[in-house]
Structure formats: C-alpha cells, structure tokens
Amino acid sequence: MIHIGSLIEQELRRQDRSVTWFASELHFDRTNVYKVFKKKCIDTLLLENICVILRHNFFLDYAEDIGPLLR
C-alpha cells in the first residue's frame, strides 16, 4: 500500500518547490501541509487539487499500486 503523503512530499521536493509555496497554493497553513505529508490516505477532492497544483497524477500511482492485486 502506498503512503500518499510521502509521495506528495517527494514530488514537491523533486520539483524543488517550497512548503510555503505549496501551502499558499492549497490555501493551507504550513502546519497543515506537514499533516498532509503524514497521511497514509487522503480525501479524493484534496488529492485532485494537489494533482492540479503539482501537475502530477497521484491517482495513477494508486492504480499502479493496486494493479497486481487485480490480476
């Protein structure tokens, strides 16, 4: 099972974006961004917004993770 918060944090770092920038884009306080990074699962509407902000489809990461389970 993937840890979505870790994937989001990794992608943010890969893009060399700051937590402050990300918090601003999400209209979150920085402390809430760190809470997102700790989440093992996440609300789909929030994840959709994060996908748009980071221009990365995290839903595909979920699909790849469960793909072998569906065979």
mmCIF file as Biopython writes it, N, C-alpha, C and O atoms, coordinates in Angstrom:
data_model
#
loop_
_atom_site.group_PDB
_atom_site.id
_atom_site.type_symbol
_atom_site.label_atom_id
_atom_site.label_alt_id
_atom_site.label_comp_id
_atom_site.label_asym_id
_atom_site.label_entity_id
_atom_site.label_seq_id
_atom_site.pdbx_PDB_ins_code
_atom_site.Cartn_x
_atom_site.Cartn_y
_atom_site.Cartn_z
_atom_site.occupancy
_atom_site.B_iso_or_equiv
_atom_site.auth_seq_id
_atom_site.auth_asym_id
_atom_site.pdbx_PDB_model_num
ATOM 1   N N  . MET A ? 1  ? 0.839   -1.185  0.000   1.0 0.0 1  A 1 
ATOM 2   C CA . MET A ? 1  ? 0.000   0.000   0.000   1.0 0.0 1  A 1 
ATOM 3   C C  . MET A ? 1  ? 0.883   1.247   0.000   1.0 0.0 1  A 1 
ATOM 4   O O  . MET A ? 1  ? 1.825   1.355   0.785   1.0 0.0 1  A 1 
ATOM 5   N N  . ILE A ? 2  ? 0.566   2.177   -0.885  1.0 0.0 2  A 1 
ATOM 6   C CA . ILE A ? 2  ? 1.374   3.390   -0.952  1.0 0.0 2  A 1 
ATOM 7   C C  . ILE A ? 2  ? 1.031   4.340   0.194   1.0 0.0 2  A 1 
ATOM 8   O O  . ILE A ? 2  ? -0.065  4.293   0.751   1.0 0.0 2  A 1 
ATOM 9   N N  . HIS A ? 3  ? 1.972   5.187   0.528   1.0 0.0 3  A 1 
ATOM 10  C CA . HIS A ? 3  ? 1.774   6.236   1.534   1.0 0.0 3  A 1 
ATOM 11  C C  . HIS A ? 3  ? 1.685   7.543   0.745   1.0 0.0 3  A 1 
ATOM 12  O O  . HIS A ? 3  ? 2.704   8.113   0.354   1.0 0.0 3  A 1 
ATOM 13  N N  . ILE A ? 4  ? 0.463   8.008   0.518   1.0 0.0 4  A 1 
ATOM 14  C CA . ILE A ? 4  ? 0.235   9.139   -0.377  1.0 0.0 4  A 1 
ATOM 15  C C  . ILE A ? 4  ? 0.918   10.410  0.102   1.0 0.0 4  A 1 
ATOM 16  O O  . ILE A ? 4  ? 1.423   11.184  -0.711  1.0 0.0 4  A 1 
ATOM 17  N N  . GLY A ? 5  ? 0.941   10.635  1.403   1.0 0.0 5  A 1 
ATOM 18  C CA . GLY A ? 5  ? 1.595   11.834  1.929   1.0 0.0 5  A 1 
ATOM 19  C C  . GLY A ? 5  ? 3.065   11.878  1.584   1.0 0.0 5  A 1 
ATOM 20  O O  . GLY A ? 5  ? 3.599   12.930  1.232   1.0 0.0 5  A 1 
ATOM 21  N N  . SER A ? 6  ? 3.720   10.735  1.687   1.0 0.0 6  A 1 
ATOM 22  C CA . SER A ? 6  ? 5.140   10.653  1.327   1.0 0.0 6  A 1 
ATOM 23  C C  . SER A ? 6  ? 5.346   10.910  -0.156  1.0 0.0 6  A 1 
ATOM 24  O O  . SER A ? 6  ? 6.294   11.590  -0.549  1.0 0.0 6  A 1 
ATOM 25  N N  . LEU A ? 7  ? 4.456   10.366  -0.980  1.0 0.0 7  A 1 
ATOM 26  C CA . LEU A ? 7  ? 4.572   10.592  -2.426  1.0 0.0 7  A 1 
ATOM 27  C C  . LEU A ? 7  ? 4.399   12.068  -2.776  1.0 0.0 7  A 1 
ATOM 28  O O  . LEU A ? 7  ? 5.106   12.597  -3.634  1.0 0.0 7  A 1 
ATOM 29  N N  . ILE A ? 8  ? 3.463   12.721  -2.112  1.0 0.0 8  A 1 
ATOM 30  C CA . ILE A ? 8  ? 3.236   14.145  -2.353  1.0 0.0 8  A 1 
ATOM 31  C C  . ILE A ? 8  ? 4.471   14.943  -1.945  1.0 0.0 8  A 1 
ATOM 32  O O  . ILE A ? 8  ? 4.921   15.822  -2.679  1.0 0.0 8  A 1 
ATOM 33  N N  . GLU A ? 9  ? 5.008   14.634  -0.786  1.0 0.0 9  A 1 
ATOM 34  C CA . GLU A ? 9  ? 6.209   15.334  -0.322  1.0 0.0 9  A 1 
ATOM 35  C C  . GLU A ? 9  ? 7.379   15.100  -1.272  1.0 0.0 9  A 1 
ATOM 36  O O  . GLU A ? 9  ? 8.112   16.037  -1.588  1.0 0.0 9  A 1 
ATOM 37  N N  . GLN A ? 10 ? 7.564   13.871  -1.728  1.0 0.0 10 A 1 
ATOM 38  C CA . GLN A ? 10 ? 8.649   13.565  -2.658  1.0 0.0 10 A 1 
ATOM 39  C C  . GLN A ? 10 ? 8.501   14.353  -3.959  1.0 0.0 10 A 1 
ATOM 40  O O  . GLN A ? 10 ? 9.478   14.879  -4.492  1.0 0.0 10 A 1 
ATOM 41  N N  . GLU A ? 11 ? 7.278   14.425  -4.459  1.0 0.0 11 A 1 
ATOM 42  C CA . GLU A ? 11 ? 7.041   15.146  -5.715  1.0 0.0 11 A 1 
ATOM 43  C C  . GLU A ? 11 ? 7.289   16.647  -5.530  1.0 0.0 11 A 1 
ATOM 44  O O  . GLU A ? 11 ? 7.855   17.300  -6.408  1.0 0.0 11 A 1 
ATOM 45  N N  . LEU A ? 12 ? 6.871   17.179  -4.404  1.0 0.0 12 A 1 
ATOM 46  C CA . LEU A ? 12 ? 7.118   18.596  -4.116  1.0 0.0 12 A 1 
ATOM 47  C C  . LEU A ? 12 ? 8.618   18.868  -4.094  1.0 0.0 12 A 1 
ATOM 48  O O  . LEU A ? 12 ? 9.082   19.855  -4.666  1.0 0.0 12 A 1 
ATOM 49  N N  . ARG A ? 13 ? 9.376   17.997  -3.435  1.0 0.0 13 A 1 
ATOM 50  C CA . ARG A ? 13 ? 10.840  18.152  -3.364  1.0 0.0 13 A 1 
ATOM 51  C C  . ARG A ? 13 ? 11.470  17.970  -4.746  1.0 0.0 13 A 1 
ATOM 52  O O  . ARG A ? 13 ? 12.394  18.696  -5.111  1.0 0.0 13 A 1 
ATOM 53  N N  . ARG A ? 14 ? 10.966  16.997  -5.513  1.0 0.0 14 A 1 
ATOM 54  C CA . ARG A ? 14 ? 11.501  16.758  -6.858  1.0 0.0 14 A 1 
ATOM 55  C C  . ARG A ? 14 ? 11.358  18.013  -7.726  1.0 0.0 14 A 1 
ATOM 56  O O  . ARG A ? 14 ? 12.224  18.326  -8.543  1.0 0.0 14 A 1 
ATOM 57  N N  . GLN A ? 15 ? 10.248  18.715  -7.528  1.0 0.0 15 A 1 
ATOM 58  C CA . GLN A ? 15 ? 10.007  19.937  -8.285  1.0 0.0 15 A 1 
ATOM 59  C C  . GLN A ? 15 ? 10.720  21.150  -7.691  1.0 0.0 15 A 1 
ATOM 60  O O  . GLN A ? 15 ? 10.626  22.260  -8.214  1.0 0.0 15 A 1 
ATOM 61  N N  . ASP A ? 16 ? 11.428  20.919  -6.599  1.0 0.0 16 A 1 
ATOM 62  C CA . ASP A ? 16 ? 12.167  21.986  -5.917  1.0 0.0 16 A 1 
ATOM 63  C C  . ASP A ? 16 ? 11.248  23.141  -5.507  1.0 0.0 16 A 1 
ATOM 64  O O  . ASP A ? 16 ? 11.592  24.317  -5.627  1.0 0.0 16 A 1 
ATOM 65  N N  . ARG A ? 17 ? 10.074  22.758  -5.021  1.0 0.0 17 A 1 
ATOM 66  C CA . ARG A ? 17 ? 9.088   23.732  -4.542  1.0 0.0 17 A 1 
ATOM 67  C C  . ARG A ? 17 ? 9.147   23.778  -3.019  1.0 0.0 17 A 1 
ATOM 68  O O  . ARG A ? 17 ? 9.485   22.791  -2.366  1.0 0.0 17 A 1 
ATOM 69  N N  . SER A ? 18 ? 8.816   24.929  -2.473  1.0 0.0 18 A 1 
ATOM 70  C CA . SER A ? 18 ? 8.842   25.076  -1.023  1.0 0.0 18 A 1 
ATOM 71  C C  . SER A ? 18 ? 7.496   24.701  -0.405  1.0 0.0 18 A 1 
ATOM 72  O O  . SER A ? 18 ? 6.456   24.725  -1.064  1.0 0.0 18 A 1 
ATOM 73  N N  . VAL A ? 19 ? 7.550   24.359  0.860   1.0 0.0 19 A 1 
ATOM 74  C CA . VAL A ? 19 ? 6.328   24.066  1.610   1.0 0.0 19 A 1 
ATOM 75  C C  . VAL A ? 19 ? 5.471   25.331  1.689   1.0 0.0 19 A 1 
ATOM 76  O O  . VAL A ? 19 ? 4.243   25.253  1.641   1.0 0.0 19 A 1 
ATOM 77  N N  . THR A ? 20 ? 6.104   26.476  1.807   1.0 0.0 20 A 1 
ATOM 78  C CA . THR A ? 20 ? 5.379   27.747  1.856   1.0 0.0 20 A 1 
ATOM 79  C C  . THR A ? 20 ? 4.600   27.976  0.565   1.0 0.0 20 A 1 
ATOM 80  O O  . THR A ? 20 ? 3.436   28.376  0.604   1.0 0.0 20 A 1 
ATOM 81  N N  . TRP A ? 21 ? 5.235   27.724  -0.576  1.0 0.0 21 A 1 
ATOM 82  C CA . TRP A ? 21 ? 4.561   27.852  -1.867  1.0 0.0 21 A 1 
ATOM 83  C C  . TRP A ? 21 ? 3.369   26.910  -1.940  1.0 0.0 21 A 1 
ATOM 84  O O  . TRP A ? 21 ? 2.272   27.312  -2.328  1.0 0.0 21 A 1 
ATOM 85  N N  . PHE A ? 22 ? 3.588   25.654  -1.565  1.0 0.0 22 A 1 
ATOM 86  C CA . PHE A ? 22 ? 2.544   24.637  -1.623  1.0 0.0 22 A 1 
ATOM 87  C C  . PHE A ? 22 ? 1.380   25.004  -0.709  1.0 0.0 22 A 1 
ATOM 88  O O  . PHE A ? 22 ? 0.219   24.863  -1.094  1.0 0.0 22 A 1 
ATOM 89  N N  . ALA A ? 23 ? 1.680   25.466  0.481   1.0 0.0 23 A 1 
ATOM 90  C CA . ALA A ? 23 ? 0.641   25.877  1.426   1.0 0.0 23 A 1 
ATOM 91  C C  . ALA A ? 23 ? -0.188  27.015  0.834   1.0 0.0 23 A 1 
ATOM 92  O O  . ALA A ? 23 ? -1.413  27.024  0.947   1.0 0.0 23 A 1 
ATOM 93  N N  . SER A ? 24 ? 0.477   27.956  0.215   1.0 0.0 24 A 1 
ATOM 94  C CA . SER A ? 24 ? -0.217  29.077  -0.409  1.0 0.0 24 A 1 
ATOM 95  C C  . SER A ? 24 ? -1.139  28.606  -1.528  1.0 0.0 24 A 1 
ATOM 96  O O  . SER A ? 24 ? -2.274  29.070  -1.637  1.0 0.0 24 A 1 
ATOM 97  N N  . GLU A ? 25 ? -0.658  27.693  -2.355  1.0 0.0 25 A 1 
ATOM 98  C CA . GLU A ? 25 ? -1.463  27.162  -3.464  1.0 0.0 25 A 1 
ATOM 99  C C  . GLU A ? 25 ? -2.691  26.405  -2.956  1.0 0.0 25 A 1 
ATOM 100 O O  . GLU A ? 25 ? -3.758  26.451  -3.568  1.0 0.0 25 A 1 
ATOM 101 N N  . LEU A ? 26 ? -2.527  25.716  -1.844  1.0 0.0 26 A 1 
ATOM 102 C CA . LEU A ? 26 ? -3.632  24.941  -1.259  1.0 0.0 26 A 1 
ATOM 103 C C  . LEU A ? 26 ? -4.548  25.796  -0.375  1.0 0.0 26 A 1 
ATOM 104 O O  . LEU A ? 26 ? -5.621  25.354  0.035   1.0 0.0 26 A 1 
ATOM 105 N N  . HIS A ? 27 ? -4.109  27.019  -0.092  1.0 0.0 27 A 1 
ATOM 106 C CA . HIS A ? 27 ? -4.821  27.885  0.862   1.0 0.0 27 A 1 
ATOM 107 C C  . HIS A ? 27 ? -4.842  27.242  2.232   1.0 0.0 27 A 1 
ATOM 108 O O  . HIS A ? 27 ? -5.847  27.268  2.943   1.0 0.0 27 A 1 
ATOM 109 N N  . PHE A ? 28 ? -3.695  26.660  2.584   1.0 0.0 28 A 1 
ATOM 110 C CA . PHE A ? 28 ? -3.493  25.980  3.858   1.0 0.0 28 A 1 
ATOM 111 C C  . PHE A ? 28 ? -2.452  26.738  4.671   1.0 0.0 28 A 1 
ATOM 112 O O  . PHE A ? 28 ? -1.680  27.535  4.138   1.0 0.0 28 A 1 
ATOM 113 N N  . ASP A ? 29 ? -2.449  26.478  5.935   1.0 0.0 29 A 1 
ATOM 114 C CA . ASP A ? 29 ? -1.367  26.881  6.821   1.0 0.0 29 A 1 
ATOM 115 C C  . ASP A ? 29 ? -0.236  25.868  6.616   1.0 0.0 29 A 1 
ATOM 116 O O  . ASP A ? 29 ? -0.501  24.705  6.311   1.0 0.0 29 A 1 
ATOM 117 N N  . ARG A ? 30 ? 1.014   26.295  6.780   1.0 0.0 30 A 1 
ATOM 118 C CA . ARG A ? 30 ? 2.152   25.377  6.588   1.0 0.0 30 A 1 
ATOM 119 C C  . ARG A ? 30 ? 2.034   24.131  7.456   1.0 0.0 30 A 1 
ATOM 120 O O  . ARG A ? 30 ? 2.396   23.039  7.018   1.0 0.0 30 A 1 
ATOM 121 N N  . THR A ? 31 ? 1.533   24.278  8.677   1.0 0.0 31 A 1 
ATOM 122 C CA . THR A ? 31 ? 1.418   23.111  9.562   1.0 0.0 31 A 1 
ATOM 123 C C  . THR A ? 31 ? 0.467   22.081  8.981   1.0 0.0 31 A 1 
ATOM 124 O O  . THR A ? 31 ? 0.656   20.882  9.185   1.0 0.0 31 A 1 
ATOM 125 N N  . ASN A ? 32 ? -0.552  22.529  8.259   1.0 0.0 32 A 1 
ATOM 126 C CA . ASN A ? 32 ? -1.478  21.582  7.635   1.0 0.0 32 A 1 
ATOM 127 C C  . ASN A ? 32 ? -0.826  20.833  6.476   1.0 0.0 32 A 1 
ATOM 128 O O  . ASN A ? 32 ? -1.167  19.680  6.209   1.0 0.0 32 A 1 
ATOM 129 N N  . VAL A ? 33 ? 0.097   21.475  5.798   1.0 0.0 33 A 1 
ATOM 130 C CA . VAL A ? 33 ? 0.825   20.789  4.724   1.0 0.0 33 A 1 
ATOM 131 C C  . VAL A ? 33 ? 1.640   19.644  5.320   1.0 0.0 33 A 1 
ATOM 132 O O  . VAL A ? 33 ? 1.670   18.548  4.762   1.0 0.0 33 A 1 
ATOM 133 N N  . TYR A ? 34 ? 2.296   19.892  6.440   1.0 0.0 34 A 1 
ATOM 134 C CA . TYR A ? 34 ? 3.066   18.822  7.085   1.0 0.0 34 A 1 
ATOM 135 C C  . TYR A ? 34 ? 2.152   17.686  7.539   1.0 0.0 34 A 1 
ATOM 136 O O  . TYR A ? 34 ? 2.569   16.528  7.561   1.0 0.0 34 A 1 
ATOM 137 N N  . LYS A ? 35 ? 0.923   18.005  7.897   1.0 0.0 35 A 1 
ATOM 138 C CA . LYS A ? 35 ? -0.051  16.963  8.251   1.0 0.0 35 A 1 
ATOM 139 C C  . LYS A ? 35 ? -0.412  16.135  7.023   1.0 0.0 35 A 1 
ATOM 140 O O  . LYS A ? 35 ? -0.585  14.920  7.123   1.0 0.0 35 A 1 
ATOM 141 N N  . VAL A ? 36 ? -0.524  16.776  5.874   1.0 0.0 36 A 1 
ATOM 142 C CA . VAL A ? 36 ? -0.796  16.054  4.619   1.0 0.0 36 A 1 
ATOM 143 C C  . VAL A ? 36 ? 0.338   15.073  4.347   1.0 0.0 36 A 1 
ATOM 144 O O  . VAL A ? 36 ? 0.090   13.932  3.957   1.0 0.0 36 A 1 
ATOM 145 N N  . PHE A ? 37 ? 1.579   15.506  4.550   1.0 0.0 37 A 1 
ATOM 146 C CA . PHE A ? 37 ? 2.735   14.638  4.303   1.0 0.0 37 A 1 
ATOM 147 C C  . PHE A ? 37 ? 2.705   13.383  5.173   1.0 0.0 37 A 1 
ATOM 148 O O  . PHE A ? 37 ? 3.268   12.357  4.790   1.0 0.0 37 A 1 
ATOM 149 N N  . LYS A ? 38 ? 2.061   13.448  6.325   1.0 0.0 38 A 1 
ATOM 150 C CA . LYS A ? 38 ? 1.998   12.306  7.242   1.0 0.0 38 A 1 
ATOM 151 C C  . LYS A ? 38 ? 0.831   11.366  6.958   1.0 0.0 38 A 1 
ATOM 152 O O  . LYS A ? 38 ? 0.751   10.280  7.531   1.0 0.0 38 A 1 
ATOM 153 N N  . LYS A ? 39 ? -0.074  11.784  6.072   1.0 0.0 39 A 1 
ATOM 154 C CA . LYS A ? 39 ? -1.280  10.989  5.807   1.0 0.0 39 A 1 
ATOM 155 C C  . LYS A ? 39 ? -0.973  9.764   4.953   1.0 0.0 39 A 1 
ATOM 156 O O  . LYS A ? 39 ? -0.283  9.840   3.937   1.0 0.0 39 A 1 
ATOM 157 N N  . LYS A ? 40 ? -1.508  8.644   5.401   1.0 0.0 40 A 1 
ATOM 158 C CA . LYS A ? 40 ? -1.390  7.395   4.644   1.0 0.0 40 A 1 
ATOM 159 C C  . LYS A ? 40 ? -2.462  7.343   3.554   1.0 0.0 40 A 1 
ATOM 160 O O  . LYS A ? 40 ? -2.271  6.729   2.505   1.0 0.0 40 A 1 
ATOM 161 N N  . CYS A ? 41 ? -3.591  7.998   3.824   1.0 0.0 41 A 1 
ATOM 162 C CA . CYS A ? 41 ? -4.669  8.096   2.844   1.0 0.0 41 A 1 
ATOM 163 C C  . CYS A ? 41 ? -5.175  9.538   2.858   1.0 0.0 41 A 1 
ATOM 164 O O  . CYS A ? 41 ? -4.905  10.295  3.790   1.0 0.0 41 A 1 
ATOM 165 N N  . ILE A ? 42 ? -5.918  9.906   1.801   1.0 0.0 42 A 1 
ATOM 166 C CA . ILE A ? 42 ? -6.301  11.308  1.644   1.0 0.0 42 A 1 
ATOM 167 C C  . ILE A ? 42 ? -7.645  11.408  0.934   1.0 0.0 42 A 1 
ATOM 168 O O  . ILE A ? 42 ? -7.998  10.542  0.133   1.0 0.0 42 A 1 
ATOM 169 N N  . ASP A ? 43 ? -8.382  12.453  1.227   1.0 0.0 43 A 1 
ATOM 170 C CA . ASP A ? 43 ? -9.657  12.733  0.574   1.0 0.0 43 A 1 
ATOM 171 C C  . ASP A ? 43 ? -9.428  12.945  -0.925  1.0 0.0 43 A 1 
ATOM 172 O O  . ASP A ? 43 ? -8.469  13.611  -1.314  1.0 0.0 43 A 1 
ATOM 173 N N  . THR A ? 44 ? -10.284 12.394  -1.751  1.0 0.0 44 A 1 
ATOM 174 C CA . THR A ? 44 ? -10.070 12.459  -3.193  1.0 0.0 44 A 1 
ATOM 175 C C  . THR A ? 44 ? -10.168 13.879  -3.749  1.0 0.0 44 A 1 
ATOM 176 O O  . THR A ? 44 ? -9.459  14.210  -4.700  1.0 0.0 44 A 1 
ATOM 177 N N  . LEU A ? 45 ? -11.021 14.718  -3.186  1.0 0.0 45 A 1 
ATOM 178 C CA . LEU A ? 45 ? -11.107 16.098  -3.676  1.0 0.0 45 A 1 
ATOM 179 C C  . LEU A ? 45 ? -9.825  16.873  -3.364  1.0 0.0 45 A 1 
ATOM 180 O O  . LEU A ? 45 ? -9.364  17.668  -4.183  1.0 0.0 45 A 1 
ATOM 181 N N  . LEU A ? 46 ? -9.259  16.643  -2.196  1.0 0.0 46 A 1 
ATOM 182 C CA . LEU A ? 46 ? -7.983  17.263  -1.857  1.0 0.0 46 A 1 
ATOM 183 C C  . LEU A ? 46 ? -6.887  16.731  -2.771  1.0 0.0 46 A 1 
ATOM 184 O O  . LEU A ? 46 ? -6.049  17.495  -3.250  1.0 0.0 46 A 1 
ATOM 185 N N  . LEU A ? 47 ? -6.893  15.428  -3.013  1.0 0.0 47 A 1 
ATOM 186 C CA . LEU A ? 47 ? -5.879  14.843  -3.885  1.0 0.0 47 A 1 
ATOM 187 C C  . LEU A ? 47 ? -6.002  15.387  -5.305  1.0 0.0 47 A 1 
ATOM 188 O O  . LEU A ? 47 ? -4.990  15.637  -5.960  1.0 0.0 47 A 1 
ATOM 189 N N  . GLU A ? 48 ? -7.219  15.571  -5.782  1.0 0.0 48 A 1 
ATOM 190 C CA . GLU A ? 48 ? -7.427  16.143  -7.114  1.0 0.0 48 A 1 
ATOM 191 C C  . GLU A ? 48 ? -6.811  17.543  -7.192  1.0 0.0 48 A 1 
ATOM 192 O O  . GLU A ? 48 ? -6.146  17.882  -8.171  1.0 0.0 48 A 1 
ATOM 193 N N  . ASN A ? 49 ? -7.035  18.342  -6.165  1.0 0.0 49 A 1 
ATOM 194 C CA . ASN A ? 49 ? -6.474  19.693  -6.117  1.0 0.0 49 A 1 
ATOM 195 C C  . ASN A ? 49 ? -4.948  19.640  -6.106  1.0 0.0 49 A 1 
ATOM 196 O O  . ASN A ? 49 ? -4.293  20.424  -6.793  1.0 0.0 49 A 1 
ATOM 197 N N  . ILE A ? 50 ? -4.389  18.727  -5.337  1.0 0.0 50 A 1 
ATOM 198 C CA . ILE A ? 50 ? -2.934  18.569  -5.268  1.0 0.0 50 A 1 
ATOM 199 C C  . ILE A ? 50 ? -2.376  18.136  -6.623  1.0 0.0 50 A 1 
ATOM 200 O O  . ILE A ? 50 ? -1.318  18.602  -7.044  1.0 0.0 50 A 1 
ATOM 201 N N  . CYS A ? 51 ? -3.090  17.248  -7.295  1.0 0.0 51 A 1 
ATOM 202 C CA . CYS A ? 51 ? -2.666  16.812  -8.635  1.0 0.0 51 A 1 
ATOM 203 C C  . CYS A ? 51 ? -2.557  18.004  -9.584  1.0 0.0 51 A 1 
ATOM 204 O O  . CYS A ? 51 ? -1.596  18.116  -10.345 1.0 0.0 51 A 1 
ATOM 205 N N  . VAL A ? 52 ? -3.536  18.882  -9.532  1.0 0.0 52 A 1 
ATOM 206 C CA . VAL A ? 52 ? -3.542  20.058  -10.407 1.0 0.0 52 A 1 
ATOM 207 C C  . VAL A ? 52 ? -2.390  20.996  -10.036 1.0 0.0 52 A 1 
ATOM 208 O O  . VAL A ? 52 ? -1.676  21.483  -10.912 1.0 0.0 52 A 1 
ATOM 209 N N  . ILE A ? 53 ? -2.216  21.242  -8.759  1.0 0.0 53 A 1 
ATOM 210 C CA . ILE A ? 53 ? -1.165  22.159  -8.299  1.0 0.0 53 A 1 
ATOM 211 C C  . ILE A ? 53 ? 0.217   21.647  -8.681  1.0 0.0 53 A 1 
ATOM 212 O O  . ILE A ? 53 ? 1.045   22.407  -9.184  1.0 0.0 53 A 1 
ATOM 213 N N  . LEU A ? 54 ? 0.472   20.365  -8.445  1.0 0.0 54 A 1 
ATOM 214 C CA . LEU A ? 54 ? 1.795   19.795  -8.719  1.0 0.0 54 A 1 
ATOM 215 C C  . LEU A ? 54 ? 1.926   19.230  -10.131 1.0 0.0 54 A 1 
ATOM 216 O O  . LEU A ? 54 ? 3.007   18.807  -10.541 1.0 0.0 54 A 1 
ATOM 217 N N  . ARG A ? 55 ? 0.811   19.226  -10.874 1.0 0.0 55 A 1 
ATOM 218 C CA . ARG A ? 55 ? 0.804   18.682  -12.241 1.0 0.0 55 A 1 
ATOM 219 C C  . ARG A ? 55 ? 1.353   17.254  -12.275 1.0 0.0 55 A 1 
ATOM 220 O O  . ARG A ? 55 ? 2.190   16.890  -13.102 1.0 0.0 55 A 1 
ATOM 221 N N  . HIS A ? 56 ? 0.835   16.473  -11.335 1.0 0.0 56 A 1 
ATOM 222 C CA . HIS A ? 56 ? 1.224   15.063  -11.224 1.0 0.0 56 A 1 
ATOM 223 C C  . HIS A ? 56 ? -0.024  14.272  -10.875 1.0 0.0 56 A 1 
ATOM 224 O O  . HIS A ? 56 ? -0.750  14.632  -9.948  1.0 0.0 56 A 1 
ATOM 225 N N  . ASN A ? 57 ? -0.279  13.197  -11.611 1.0 0.0 57 A 1 
ATOM 226 C CA . ASN A ? 57 ? -1.472  12.393  -11.373 1.0 0.0 57 A 1 
ATOM 227 C C  . ASN A ? 57 ? -1.183  11.310  -10.335 1.0 0.0 57 A 1 
ATOM 228 O O  . ASN A ? 57 ? -0.709  10.223  -10.666 1.0 0.0 57 A 1 
ATOM 229 N N  . PHE A ? 58 ? -1.476  11.627  -9.082  1.0 0.0 58 A 1 
ATOM 230 C CA . PHE A ? 58 ? -1.261  10.674  -7.998  1.0 0.0 58 A 1 
ATOM 231 C C  . PHE A ? 58 ? -2.256  9.511   -8.062  1.0 0.0 58 A 1 
ATOM 232 O O  . PHE A ? 58 ? -2.017  8.456   -7.474  1.0 0.0 58 A 1 
ATOM 233 N N  . PHE A ? 59 ? -3.353  9.702   -8.764  1.0 0.0 59 A 1 
ATOM 234 C CA . PHE A ? 59 ? -4.312  8.613   -8.932  1.0 0.0 59 A 1 
ATOM 235 C C  . PHE A ? 59 ? -3.688  7.467   -9.727  1.0 0.0 59 A 1 
ATOM 236 O O  . PHE A ? 59 ? -4.003  6.301   -9.489  1.0 0.0 59 A 1 
ATOM 237 N N  . LEU A ? 60 ? -2.812  7.793   -10.661 1.0 0.0 60 A 1 
ATOM 238 C CA . LEU A ? 60 ? -2.090  6.745   -11.401 1.0 0.0 60 A 1 
ATOM 239 C C  . LEU A ? 60 ? -1.176  5.958   -10.474 1.0 0.0 60 A 1 
ATOM 240 O O  . LEU A ? 60 ? -0.998  4.753   -10.648 1.0 0.0 60 A 1 
ATOM 241 N N  . ASP A ? 61 ? -0.599  6.634   -9.494  1.0 0.0 61 A 1 
ATOM 242 C CA . ASP A ? 61 ? 0.248   5.937   -8.514  1.0 0.0 61 A 1 
ATOM 243 C C  . ASP A ? 61 ? -0.573  4.901   -7.754  1.0 0.0 61 A 1 
ATOM 244 O O  . ASP A ? 61 ? -0.109  3.789   -7.499  1.0 0.0 61 A 1 
ATOM 245 N N  . TYR A ? 62 ? -1.806  5.283   -7.393  1.0 0.0 62 A 1 
ATOM 246 C CA . TYR A ? 62 ? -2.700  4.327   -6.725  1.0 0.0 62 A 1 
ATOM 247 C C  . TYR A ? 62 ? -3.027  3.165   -7.666  1.0 0.0 62 A 1 
ATOM 248 O O  . TYR A ? 62 ? -2.998  2.005   -7.254  1.0 0.0 62 A 1 
ATOM 249 N N  . ALA A ? 63 ? -3.336  3.473   -8.921  1.0 0.0 63 A 1 
ATOM 250 C CA . ALA A ? 63 ? -3.688  2.440   -9.895  1.0 0.0 63 A 1 
ATOM 251 C C  . ALA A ? 63 ? -2.546  1.445   -10.088 1.0 0.0 63 A 1 
ATOM 252 O O  . ALA A ? 63 ? -2.773  0.237   -10.157 1.0 0.0 63 A 1 
ATOM 253 N N  . GLU A ? 64 ? -1.329  1.953   -10.175 1.0 0.0 64 A 1 
ATOM 254 C CA . GLU A ? 64 ? -0.174  1.070   -10.327 1.0 0.0 64 A 1 
ATOM 255 C C  . GLU A ? 64 ? 0.023   0.202   -9.092  1.0 0.0 64 A 1 
ATOM 256 O O  . GLU A ? 64 ? 0.456   -0.946  -9.190  1.0 0.0 64 A 1 
ATOM 257 N N  . ASP A ? 65 ? -0.295  0.758   -7.935  1.0 0.0 65 A 1 
ATOM 258 C CA . ASP A ? 65 ? -0.117  0.028   -6.682  1.0 0.0 65 A 1 
ATOM 259 C C  . ASP A ? 65 ? -1.108  -1.124  -6.557  1.0 0.0 65 A 1 
ATOM 260 O O  . ASP A ? 65 ? -0.755  -2.195  -6.064  1.0 0.0 65 A 1 
ATOM 261 N N  . ILE A ? 66 ? -2.346  -0.912  -7.000  1.0 0.0 66 A 1 
ATOM 262 C CA . ILE A ? 66 ? -3.337  -1.974  -6.854  1.0 0.0 66 A 1 
ATOM 263 C C  . ILE A ? 66 ? -3.446  -2.880  -8.062  1.0 0.0 66 A 1 
ATOM 264 O O  . ILE A ? 66 ? -4.101  -3.921  -7.999  1.0 0.0 66 A 1 
ATOM 265 N N  . GLY A ? 67 ? -2.809  -2.496  -9.170  1.0 0.0 67 A 1 
ATOM 266 C CA . GLY A ? 67 ? -2.877  -3.287  -10.400 1.0 0.0 67 A 1 
ATOM 267 C C  . GLY A ? 67 ? -2.572  -4.773  -10.194 1.0 0.0 67 A 1 
ATOM 268 O O  . GLY A ? 67 ? -3.356  -5.623  -10.615 1.0 0.0 67 A 1 
ATOM 269 N N  . PRO A ? 68 ? -1.447  -5.098  -9.554  1.0 0.0 68 A 1 
ATOM 270 C CA . PRO A ? 68 ? -1.132  -6.511  -9.340  1.0 0.0 68 A 1 
ATOM 271 C C  . PRO A ? 68 ? -2.168  -7.250  -8.484  1.0 0.0 68 A 1 
ATOM 272 O O  . PRO A ? 68 ? -2.331  -8.464  -8.610  1.0 0.0 68 A 1 
ATOM 273 N N  . LEU A ? 69 ? -2.842  -6.537  -7.643  1.0 0.0 69 A 1 
ATOM 274 C CA . LEU A ? 69 ? -3.863  -7.168  -6.797  1.0 0.0 69 A 1 
ATOM 275 C C  . LEU A ? 69 ? -5.112  -7.556  -7.565  1.0 0.0 69 A 1 
ATOM 276 O O  . LEU A ? 69 ? -5.894  -8.395  -7.116  1.0 0.0 69 A 1 
ATOM 277 N N  . LEU A ? 70 ? -5.297  -6.936  -8.734  1.0 0.0 70 A 1 
ATOM 278 C CA . LEU A ? 70 ? -6.497  -7.174  -9.519  1.0 0.0 70 A 1 
ATOM 279 C C  . LEU A ? 70 ? -6.331  -8.295  -10.526 1.0 0.0 70 A 1 
ATOM 280 O O  . LEU A ? 70 ? -7.278  -8.635  -11.235 1.0 0.0 70 A 1 
ATOM 281 N N  . ARG A ? 71 ? -5.161  -8.864  -10.598 1.0 0.0 71 A 1 
ATOM 282 C CA . ARG A ? 71 ? -4.910  -9.937  -11.585 1.0 0.0 71 A 1 
ATOM 283 C C  . ARG A ? 71 ? -5.246  -11.284 -11.027 1.0 0.0 71 A 1 
ATOM 284 O O  . ARG A ? 71 ? -5.096  -12.293 -11.716 1.0 0.0 71 A 1 
#
